[in-house]
C-alpha cells in the first residue's frame, strides 16, 4: 500500500512539473519571434513577454498583457533587458545595436 502511494505521488509530481514546463514554453513564429523584456517602468522585476511591432516609425515590444504599471508596449529605449525565444531557449539580445538603426525620436528616453 505504501509503495502504491509513493508511486502515485511521484507520478503526480512529474505530471505537475511537465504541465508547468509546457505553460512556460512560448509558441514561436519565425515572422515575429516571442520576446521577453525587463524595464523599470513596468512596475515589476519579472519578465514580461510580448512581440516586436513597428509603430510611429519605432520598433516596440507589444506586451502580451498590461504590466502592473499598465504599460501595454515599450520602445526599445525603455527596455533594460531583452531576450528572444529561439531553438527552445531564451537568448539575450543586445539593445544598443538595435537602437542605432532607430530614427532619432525613437532613441529619446521618456518618449513613450
C-alpha positions in Angstrom: 0.0 0.0 0.0 2.8 2.5 0.9 4.6 1.6 -2.3 1.5 2.4 -4.3 1.1 5.7 -2.6 4.7 6.6 -3.2 4.4 5.7 -6.9 1.2 7.7 -7.3 2.7 10.7 -5.5 5.8 10.6 -7.7 3.7 10.3 -10.9 1.6 13.3 -9.8 4.7 15.4 -9.1 6.1 14.5 -12.5 2.8 15.4 -14.2 2.8 18.8 -12.4 6.3 19.6 -13.5 5.5 18.6 -17.1 2.4 20.9 -17.1 4.3 23.8 -15.6 7.1 23.4 -18.2 4.6 23.4 -21.0 3.0 26.5 -19.7 6.3 28.3 -19.7 7.3 27.3 -23.2 6.2 30.0 -25.6 4.9 29.4 -29.1 7.4 30.5 -31.7 6.7 32.2 -35.0 9.6 32.8 -37.4 7.9 36.0 -38.7 7.5 37.6 -35.3 9.6 35.9 -32.6 8.4 35.8 -29.0 10.4 38.1 -26.8 10.5 39.0 -23.1 11.7 42.2 -21.5 12.6 43.8 -18.2 12.2 47.5 -17.7 12.0 49.6 -14.5 8.8 51.4 -15.8 6.8 48.2 -15.8 6.4 48.0 -12.1 7.7 44.5 -11.7 11.1 42.8 -11.7 9.6 39.8 -13.6 10.0 39.2 -17.3 7.1 40.4 -19.4 6.5 38.6 -22.7 5.5 40.1 -26.0 6.3 40.6 -29.7 8.0 43.2 -31.8 5.8 45.7 -33.5 6.6 48.8 -35.6 4.5 51.9 -34.6 5.0 55.5 -35.4 8.3 54.6 -37.1 9.8 53.0 -34.0 10.4 49.4 -33.1 8.5 48.5 -29.9 7.6 45.4 -27.9 3.9 45.0 -27.5 3.3 43.1 -24.3 1.0 40.1 -24.1 -0.8 41.6 -21.2 -0.6 45.0 -19.4 2.2 45.4 -16.8 1.4 46.2 -13.2 2.0 49.9 -14.1 -0.4 49.4 -17.1 2.1 49.6 -19.9 1.0 47.7 -23.0 4.1 48.4 -25.1 7.6 49.7 -24.7 10.0 51.4 -27.1 13.5 49.9 -27.2 15.0 52.8 -25.4 12.9 52.0 -22.3 14.0 48.3 -22.1 16.8 47.3 -19.8 16.9 43.6 -20.7 15.7 41.8 -23.9 15.6 38.1 -24.7 14.2 36.3 -27.7 13.0 32.7 -27.7 14.6 30.5 -30.3 15.8 26.9 -30.7 14.0 26.0 -27.4 15.7 28.5 -25.2 15.9 32.2 -24.2 18.8 34.2 -25.7 19.9 37.6 -24.7 19.7 40.3 -27.3 21.8 43.5 -27.3 19.6 46.5 -27.4 22.3 49.1 -28.2 22.9 47.9 -31.8 19.1 47.8 -32.4 18.8 51.4 -31.2 21.4 52.7 -33.6 19.1 51.9 -36.6 16.1 53.6 -35.0 15.1 57.1 -36.0 16.2 59.9 -33.6 12.8 60.4 -31.9 12.8 56.7 -31.1 16.1 56.9 -29.2 14.9 59.6 -26.8 14.4 58.4 -23.2 10.9 59.1 -21.9 9.4 59.3 -25.4 6.9 56.5 -24.7 
